[in-house]
């Protein structure tokens, strides 16, 4: 069985709900009309009873029910509306007298019915409303009075009403379905726009966007949200393309250098010193290539790192000392004065490995861009319930125009002015991503030829 379209499902749900409501209204209407008709007939029957009870009288120890002339007049007045049938019975349920309109027929006394109970029965195949009561004269029961009124006209009215409602009900439902389907189709136009836009979007064509509906409703919000999602996807893919391009270039450069150097070596015999020099040069390039691969793998790891964070108590003082010890050879080689001042033991709740990565990259950068004989200061303090790590150097600094770009992968500020400083341009990008991952506030201030200061603000336990 084919599944209904979204538009048809909306219309169907609408007519089911509306149909139930209409059914309740129609049922209430029919019941109200029927109740009103029966109430009117019952009231007339009670009036007839009262009238006939008043007309019963005793004359010379004989019970007189009604004069013949009065029978005729009653029948003449009621024939055009609802005929009233009257019948008197004795104590043995035998007919004493009846209205002329009964002719050869008679009203049946129902033993199962209570006195003064109104009920429906039949006479000559027609439906009637009947009531039966005992007759008393001077507190003595003398027989029974049965009065009935024809329901033919009332039944026709109720039947016509019921037929009208039964015919109107499916017609109204069909009309409602078509109307609901029409308006549902108009309402879901933005959804069709989403479908059409989704069909033309590919990895090579991310420019298409969903036209926003004029009405600022839920579909407007949905369309806007999807457009924002497409913007983020496009930006992410563009960044990935740029990252891939930059990464391939950065990997190709040391490989080209190594290949060129080795090709030069095999062209002609050389002395041991020259071989040693070129081989050491290649080894340095391999080390550079190895560091680059490690950093690329680390950045790739951050894409799904959120699920793998191992939160524990981290002793920042120890991590900073470990990073300085790791870089002790560089510090001694460049004779850099490093001062580490911690006002207290600082513990945070975070991932130890990732925090080490942040600290090592920042200290490594500070050492790399600080000239020989320079100085670096590291300050660890607590302020306003937070732990702050401040790392300052008096190195070459960063131009103001480059401050917003330094966290981009492979970007290196003033690299052409300082070819002697080797690097991949991934350090601060790794720091930026890691701090965002760990909810650490990262801030950098720098002035060209003056120095750079990095601020890390950690949340305490």
C-alpha atoms as one frame of an Amber mdcrd trajectory, in Angstrom:
protein
   0.000   0.000   0.000   1.439   3.337  -1.098   2.078   5.754   1.728   0.185
   9.037   1.637   2.136  12.185   0.919   2.815  14.656   3.709   0.255  17.055
   2.219  -2.431  14.366   2.131  -1.595  13.228   5.667  -2.075  16.767   6.958
  -5.420  17.006   5.140  -6.486  13.564   6.371  -5.616  14.336   9.997  -7.501
  17.604   9.675 -10.707  16.034   8.315 -10.594  13.201  10.878 -10.520  15.749
  13.689 -13.057  18.018  12.016 -15.206  15.037  11.007 -15.439  13.885  14.613
 -16.408  17.399  15.648 -19.057  17.615  12.901 -20.359  14.179  13.908 -20.780
  15.387  17.474 -22.541  18.564  16.290 -24.861  16.605  13.936 -25.656  14.076
  16.664 -26.390  16.874  19.120 -28.583  18.624  16.531 -30.583  15.479  15.753
 -30.955  14.619  19.436 -32.076  18.164  20.267 -34.689  18.183  17.488 -35.926
  14.725  18.459 -36.116  15.727  22.117 -38.015  18.914  21.229 -40.510  17.029
  19.009 -41.169  14.374  21.630 -41.429  16.942  24.375 -44.068  18.827  22.404
 -46.051  15.625  21.753 -45.776  14.497  25.372 -47.033  17.873  26.560 -50.006
  17.595  24.191 -50.783  14.100  25.463 -50.767  15.317  29.054 -53.125  18.147
  28.099 -55.450  15.634  26.402 -55.441  13.499  29.543 -56.376  16.440  31.719
 -59.135  17.478  29.318 -60.659  14.011  29.161 -60.491  13.486  32.904 -62.429
  16.701  33.385 -65.156  15.567  30.986 -65.925  12.279  32.763 -69.052  12.611
  34.865 -71.715  10.541  36.602 -75.397  10.853  35.581 -77.974   8.630  37.235
 -75.266   6.220  38.363 -74.029   6.009  34.831 -70.590   7.104  33.706 -70.643
   9.575  30.810 -67.340   9.862  28.929 -67.955  12.227  26.011 -70.770  13.338
  23.763 -70.699  12.182  20.176 -70.757  15.788  18.915 -67.685  16.540  20.953
 -65.895  13.482  19.509 -66.548  14.812  16.027 -65.341  18.306  16.900 -62.142
  17.001  18.487 -61.362  14.813  15.490 -62.007  17.700  13.117 -59.644  20.039
  14.991 -56.752  17.564  15.320 -56.779  15.766  11.987 -54.598  18.358  10.248
 -51.925  18.381  12.937 -51.425  15.112  14.808 -54.494  12.849  15.154 -55.365
  12.053  18.755 -56.781   8.612  19.488 -58.819   8.064  22.662 -60.093   4.809
  24.101 -61.907   3.951  27.352 -61.639   0.488  28.885 -63.476  -1.116  31.776
 -61.780  -2.945  34.598 -61.563  -6.072  32.450 -59.722  -4.159  29.719 -62.743
  -4.291  27.386 -63.525  -1.265  25.228 -66.299   0.911  26.538 -65.903   3.772
  24.146 -63.358   5.083  21.632 -62.838   8.073  19.374 -64.426   7.843  15.885
 -61.029   8.153  14.153 -60.099   4.683  15.440 -62.897   3.186  13.308 -62.400
  -0.592  13.395 -59.024  -0.371  15.097 -58.285  -0.312  18.790 -55.504   0.780
  21.077 -53.742  -2.021  22.908 -53.354  -1.860  26.646 -49.747  -2.785  27.513
 -49.526  -4.628  30.790 -45.751  -4.128  30.941 -46.036  -0.349  30.938 -46.516
   1.743  34.042 -49.449   4.104  34.360 -48.654   7.602  33.079 -45.604   6.208
  31.249 -45.127   7.616  27.762 -43.965   5.115  25.140 -43.909   4.452  21.408
 -45.993   1.745  19.742 -47.794   1.132  16.436 -51.289   1.479  15.049 -52.152
   0.380  11.501 -48.436   0.142  10.770 -47.892   3.756  11.807 -45.888   4.898
  14.780 -47.810   6.457  17.669 -47.024   7.893  21.078 -49.202   6.385  23.790
 -50.074   6.788  27.461 -52.457   4.764  29.640 -53.889   5.744  33.017 -56.501
   4.395  35.452 -59.936   6.099  35.692 -61.436   6.950  39.066 -64.818   8.372
  39.958 -65.205   9.351  43.588 -62.046   7.441  44.477 -63.377   4.319  42.827
 -61.556   2.828  39.865 -63.965   2.351  37.021 -61.609   1.531  34.171 -58.691
   2.814  32.071 -58.083   5.647  29.656 -55.703   5.216  26.717 -54.655   8.237
  24.667 -52.298   8.115  21.681 -51.050  10.626  19.192 -49.735   9.914  15.702
 -45.984  10.266  15.166 -46.157  10.019  11.372 -45.422  13.668  10.644 -42.825
  13.909  13.396 -41.160  10.702  12.210 -41.000  12.096   8.684 -39.412  15.292
   9.945 -36.837  13.346  11.968 -36.173  10.947   9.087 -35.700  13.818   6.657
 -33.351  15.508   9.101 -31.370  12.298   9.597 -31.147  11.663   5.852 -30.000
  15.234   5.285 -27.307  14.915   7.923 -26.136  11.536   6.615 -25.889  12.854
   3.056 -24.299  16.148   4.097 -21.691  14.486   6.329 -19.600  12.726   3.614
 -20.013  15.672   1.235 -18.701  18.057   3.895 -15.792  15.688   4.630 -14.810
  15.501   0.944 -15.005  19.292   0.594 -12.990  19.751   3.783 -10.369  17.283
   2.537  -9.964  19.145  -0.756  -9.809  22.535   0.978  -7.387  21.243   3.634
  -5.242  19.617   0.937  -5.111  22.881  -0.992  -4.054  24.964   2.001  -1.687
  22.223   3.229  -0.002  22.312  -0.179   0.472  26.057   0.137   1.724  25.725
   3.709   4.401  23.159   2.907   5.872  24.988  -0.078   9.009  25.752   1.997
   9.401  22.001   2.576   9.310  21.439  -1.195  11.894  24.203  -1.496  14.058
  22.381   1.056  13.723  19.134  -0.927  14.553  20.817  -4.243  17.512  22.665
  -2.741  18.813  19.482  -1.113  18.757  17.719  -4.479  21.035  20.256  -6.142
  23.505  20.508  -3.246  26.688  18.484  -3.707  30.191  18.699  -2.267  31.137
  20.789  -5.297  28.030  23.006  -5.155  27.297  24.337  -1.691  26.164  27.806
  -2.735  22.437  27.027  -3.060  20.225  28.205  -0.197  16.563  27.684   0.686
  14.349  30.729  -0.002  12.911  31.944   3.305   9.079  31.995   3.616   7.421
  35.385   4.050   5.625  34.231   7.180   7.939  33.984  10.204   6.592  30.667
  11.459   8.136  27.286  12.258   8.931  26.640   8.576  10.746  29.982   8.423
  12.826  28.930  11.438  13.484  25.504   9.878  14.566  27.033   6.557  16.799
  29.563   8.297  18.345  26.856  10.495  19.103  24.658   7.472  20.631  27.639
   5.635  22.853  28.322   8.654  23.789  24.634   8.708  24.700  24.815   5.015
  26.829  27.900   5.725  28.707  26.028   8.451  29.139  22.957   6.247  30.436
  25.112   3.380  32.879  26.872   5.707  34.040  23.553   7.150  34.597  22.041
   3.702  36.431  25.146   2.524  38.630  24.978   5.613  39.214  21.283   4.988
  40.171  21.941   1.372  42.521  24.705   2.437  43.950  22.551   5.223  44.491
  19.637   2.816  46.155  21.929   0.312  48.403  23.495   2.931  49.211  20.127
   4.524  50.175  18.578   1.181  52.375  21.593   0.439  54.050  21.457   3.842
  54.670  17.727   3.514  55.945  18.052  -0.045  58.521  20.736   0.816  60.772
  18.680   3.158  60.407  15.638   0.907  61.528  17.714  -2.094  64.486  19.054
  -0.114  65.510  15.551   0.981  65.183  14.185  -2.545  67.168  17.089  -4.053
  69.932  16.727  -1.495  70.260  12.982  -2.055  70.264  13.436  -5.837  73.144
  15.911  -5.515  75.063  13.422  -3.361  74.913  10.583  -5.905  75.967  12.649
  -8.927  79.676  12.368  -8.108  81.942  11.074  -5.346  82.375  13.393  -2.370
  84.503  13.423   0.760  83.245  12.148   4.100  82.745  15.611   5.546  80.407
  16.653   2.720  78.485  13.368   2.987  78.124  13.890   6.725  76.945  17.460
   6.240  74.295  16.526   3.671  73.131  13.502   5.626  72.741  15.584   8.788
  70.788  18.104   6.724  68.448  15.343   5.535  68.090  14.046   9.086  66.998
  17.514  10.230  64.439  17.621   7.413  63.152  14.158   8.402  62.802  15.373
  11.994  60.902  18.371  10.702  58.693  16.092   8.619  58.119  13.779  11.580
  57.095  16.713  13.807  54.736  17.947  11.106  53.060  14.530  10.788  52.670
  14.297  14.570  50.990  17.696  14.668  48.696  16.844  11.764  47.636  13.630
  13.503  47.048  15.574  16.706  44.794  18.065  14.898  42.863  15.221  13.262
  42.373  13.694  16.691  40.672  16.858  17.942  37.774  16.382  15.507  36.239
  13.705  17.764  38.168  14.449  20.958  35.100  15.719  22.858  33.966  12.165
  23.525  37.431  11.060  24.681  38.330  13.726  27.249  39.683  12.140  30.406
  38.917  14.626  33.182  41.097  14.378  36.277  42.954  16.544  38.791  45.831
  18.312  37.013  48.742  19.918  38.901  49.673  22.887  36.686  52.896  23.757
  38.545  54.352  20.332  37.752  53.293  20.423  34.080  55.028  23.769  33.533
  58.241  22.529  35.192  58.135  19.377  33.032  57.768  21.502  29.872  60.739
  23.651  30.890  62.832  20.548  31.619  61.929  19.119  28.200  63.175  22.310
  26.534  66.232  22.752  28.728  68.655  22.156  25.839  67.073  24.951  23.791
  67.040  27.245  26.814  70.727  26.638  27.490  71.722  26.840  23.820  70.110
  30.274  23.393  71.049  31.360  26.941  67.481  32.472  27.620  66.608  33.642
  31.116  63.425  31.796  32.169  61.626  32.794  35.375  58.754  30.737  36.738
  56.745  32.247  39.587  53.770  30.414  41.141  51.933  32.128  43.989  50.320
  28.846  45.058  49.849  25.200  44.147  47.298  25.286  41.324  45.058  22.300
  40.613  42.400  22.152  37.885  39.981  19.532  36.589  40.914  18.765  32.981
  42.636  16.326  30.600  46.333  16.028  31.540  47.579  15.086  28.059  45.751
  17.962  26.357  46.850  20.528  28.958  50.468  19.338  28.492  50.024  19.838
  24.736  48.867  23.429  25.291  51.686  24.332  27.711  54.432  22.733  25.606
  53.326  24.446  22.377  53.175  27.886  23.976  56.570  27.519  25.706  58.090
  26.067  22.522  56.820  29.066  20.531  58.157  31.506  23.126  61.618  29.887
  22.957  61.574  29.722  19.162  60.788  33.397  18.624  62.987  34.783  21.439
  66.479  35.872  20.466  69.616  34.645  22.205  70.061  36.189  25.635  66.351
  37.044  25.851  64.106  36.317  28.751  60.772  34.516  29.341  58.595  34.846
  32.416  55.876  32.422  33.482  53.404  33.501  36.163  50.836  31.189  37.752
  48.222  32.793  40.008  44.627  32.607  41.245  42.171  35.424  40.614  38.371
  35.660  41.079  38.047  31.915  41.599  40.024  31.078  38.447  43.584  29.962
  37.753  45.555  32.141  35.324  48.776  31.220  33.545  50.653  34.145  31.967
  53.592  33.424  29.642  55.577  36.459  28.421  58.600  36.700  26.124  60.616
  39.599  24.649  60.905  37.983  21.222  60.230  39.324  17.720  56.519  39.827
  18.397  53.549  39.619  16.015  52.152  42.372  13.817  48.635  43.543  14.763
  47.286  42.559  11.363  48.452  38.977  11.918  47.021  38.459  15.412  43.660
  37.244  14.065  45.352  34.806  11.657  47.962  33.168  13.871  45.539  30.420
  15.001  44.911  29.384  11.371  46.734  26.174  10.342  50.128  26.725   8.623
  50.045  30.492   9.069  53.371  31.981  10.184  53.754  35.673  10.838  56.774
  37.365   9.161  58.178  33.988   8.078  60.004  35.561   5.113  61.706  38.090
   7.396  63.015  35.319   9.630  63.924  32.332   7.430  66.246  31.047  10.122
  63.241  30.246  12.372  61.829  26.878  11.359  58.228  25.870  12.040  55.035
  24.358  10.669  52.543  27.044  11.647  50.416  24.478  13.483  51.387  25.156
  17.119  48.951  27.976  17.923  46.239  26.339  15.818  46.545  23.248  18.027
  46.493  25.456  21.151  43.365  27.271  19.934  41.458  24.064  19.191  42.520
  22.405  22.428  41.556  25.349  24.634  38.132  25.475  22.978  37.755  21.744
  23.582  38.613  22.074  27.283  36.698  25.339  27.817  39.935  27.216  28.627
  40.018  30.933  27.828  42.921  31.649  25.452  44.134  35.205  24.817  47.251
  36.515  23.107  48.727  40.023  23.120  51.752  41.016  21.070  53.693  43.954
  19.707  56.166  43.763  16.874  59.808  43.798  18.063  58.651  44.053  21.705
  57.343  40.616  22.614  54.295  38.393  23.126  52.136  37.536  26.137  49.778
  34.543  26.258  47.007  34.264  28.860  45.378  30.940  29.815  42.413  31.117
  32.180  41.419  27.777  33.741  38.290  26.941  35.693  39.122  25.578  39.142
  37.772  22.344  40.619
